Amino acid sequence: MALLHAGRLLAVDTPAALSAAYPHPLLEVRLPDARSWRDRLSALPGVESVQLFGDRLHVAVTSLADARPGLRAALAHGTDAVAPVLEPIAATLEDVFLERLAHQEATA
């Protein structure tokens, strides 16, 4: 599989290898109004990036052990009606594409 953007090659490998090579642990956060949480979670220590996927956020972190307590504390103070779900997940191909695109733009 080839990942391309604007005619430039970002990566080539099997889908499984691309997902396995994702450079950060990844957490999925499910909560009401996920869009409004993107910037708040992005500002937390240990958070590398936050991407919106419908009603879910994919949060890339430097370390699960270091970032999870801060994420849980932030979510506990802002969600009253429904307890948010926070669980580790494998990177999707969209996660890989967005990470490779950000890396390319940072090094251009």
N, C-alpha and C positions, 0 to 999 in steps of 0.2 A: 504494500500500500504506500502511496506517495501522498504527502501532505504538501499542498501548494498554496501560495498566496501571491496575488498580483504577478503571476508568471514566475515566481521564485520558489525553488524547492526548499521546504523546511525540514523534511525528514523522509526517509524511505526505510520501511521494515515491515514485518508482519504486524497485524493489529495487536496481537498479544505482546510482542516485543516492544512496540511503541508504548503501550500502557504500562508495562513493567518498568520502563526506563523513566517514567515520570519522576522528577527529582525531589518531590516533597510528599510527606504523609498528607492524606486528604481526608477531610471530614465532611459529611453531608449534614446540613442543618435544615430541618423541616419545621416551619412555624408559620403562623398567619402573617401575612404582609411581609414576606421575605424581602421584597424589594427595598423596604424602608430600613432594613438592617445591614445592607451591604456596606455602606460607608462606616457605620459604627463598628462593625466587626473588623473591617480593614485596618482600623486605627489601633487595634489591640496588639500588645507585644507578642511576638512569635508568629504573627499572621503574615504570610507571604502574599497571598492574593485571595480575593473572594469573587466568585462568579455566580451570577444568577442563572438558574435552570428552572424556569417556570415558578413553582411555589417552593423551590428548594434553593439552598446556597451550597456551593462546593467551596470549602475553605481549605486552602493549602497552608500548611504550618511548618515551622522549622522542626518541631518535635511534638508528638502527640502528648507526651507527659507534661511538657512545659506549657503548651497552649490550651489544653482542655480545661484546666481550672479557671483561667481567665475568661474563656468563652462561656462556660457555664455560669459564672458569676454575672457577666454582662447580660446574658439571656434571662437570668432569674430576676433581674431588676427591671426588665422591660416587658415581660410577658406575664399577664395575670390570668387570662381566661384559659389558655391551653399550654400545657408544658411542652416546650420545644424538644424535638428529637435530635440528638447529636451522636452520629455514629461513624466509625471509620469506613471508608469505601475504597475500591480500586478506581484508578483514574479511567475515565471514559476517553474515547478518541477525541471528543470535543475539548476535554480538559487538556489533553496533549497538544492539540492544535493551538489553543489559546496560549499555553505556556511557551510553545516554540515561537509563536508570533511575537509575544512580548519579549522573548530573548533576542530575536532577530532585530526588533526595533531598538532595543537597548544597546546593541552592539553596532548599529548602523551609523 
